[in-house]
């Protein structure tokens, strides 16, 4: 039993089995479900969700929860559209400046939480409101700008990558997944993150700079969320509520992937599979005309089932 549990912690076996089962059900109940055009659309949506859930994955491995992600997504979408489309900034500057601003705000969040021992839940809620509210106030509520055209090409399901009929956003997410697997499991930064999430006091005694870890993680989470907002501006245009779906869905993807809020347990590869699973499930529900309320109920039951599985997994490990 222990080898199987250890293997599940390293590879998303259970999540992959669930994904395949859900996909087979969709292919059997919805005509054209498995056609390449539909697959590209699902992969694109899953890629955006997976990227939006990256920062949350890192924060939850640390032992926290980031509620500022929707706010930074809104900020990224608005700023890139206004800076590029209205103020005529170069596209690179219109992308880099919002990401840097977000990183500074995220770093402040990490410093406040670590220095004053405040729950991230509270600080991130306020910082997210500051990010989105500040961006909306700066524009006066009038969103008239447009994102650079190449962002639309990157995030479009119909786009190709170097002539290959795969959306660029899917390739980018795949590369990010590989990089994160290396960073989390093969670098000092990754080991410090897991050590801090497992036991901050013990990590500090082992000379792990836990304060820097907190600052770096929240800075990364804010910057990543802003970059996702920038991509979404190219995908669907800037909107004041563009980040709202990614709080619940992103958190669900992380939880379904196996990352727990208790810290030190989780992996981004699992989150990506969780995002794929949720996207396929959502597509099936929409294809079968299931209303939004029922969708929420199903996702809630899914989260409860996964959390119950965590408890069972922990009891099995304790017995072994």
C-alpha positions, 0 to 999 in steps of 0.5 A: 500500500505504501508504494502506491501512496508514494507513487500517487504523491509523485504522479497524479494517478488517481486524477488521471484515471478520473480525467480519462473516465470523465472524458470517455463519458463525454465522448459517449454522451455528446456528439463531436465531443472528441473532435480536434477542434473541440479538444483544442478549445478545452485544452485552451481553457484548461491551460488558462485555468492551470496558469491561473492556479499556479500561484495558488498552488505555490501559496498552498504548498507554503500553507496559505491561501491567496484570495488576491488572484482575481484582483490581480487578473483584473489589474493585468487585463485592464492595465495592458489594454489601457497602456497599449491601446490608449496610451500607446505604450510599447507592448513589452512595457505594457506587459512588464510594468503591470507584472512588476507592480503586481510583484511588488504588491505581492512581496508586500503581502508576503512580508506583512503576513510573515512579519506580523503573523497575519493570516494570508486570507485577510491580507490577500483579500485586501490586496486583491481589492486594492489591485482591481480597484486601483486599476478600475479607478485609474481608468475611471471605469471606462475600458476603451483599450485593446490588448496587443494582437499577438496576445490574441494569437497566443491565447486563441484555440484556432492558432497554431504553434510553428505550423503545428495545429496546437494552440500556443497557450497550450504549449506555453502551459506545458513548458511551464509545467516542466519548469515548475516540476524541476524547480519544485523537486530539483532546486534549493528554492523548491526544497525551501518552499516545502520545508517552510510549508511543513514546519516554519520554525524547524525550517528557520532553525535549519537556516532556511530564510522563511521570510524570503520564501514567503515574500518570493511566493506571494510576489510570484503569485501576484505576478503570475495572476497579472500575466494571466490577466494579460493573456485573458485580455487577448483571449476575451478582452478586458473586463472588470469581472474577468478574474472572478471565475478563477478564484473558485475554479482555480482553487478547485483545480488545486484541491482536486490536484491533491494540494492541501492548505495544510502545507508541504504537500502538492505539486503543479503537475497535479494541478494541471491534471486537475484543471484538465479534469474540471474543464472537461467536466464543465464542458460535459455539463454545459453540453448537457444543459446543466444549469449553473446552480447544479454546476456549483453543487457538483463542484462542491461535492467534488471538493468534499470527496477529494478532501475526504480522500485526503483524510483517508490517505493520511490515516492509511499512511499513519497505519503503515 
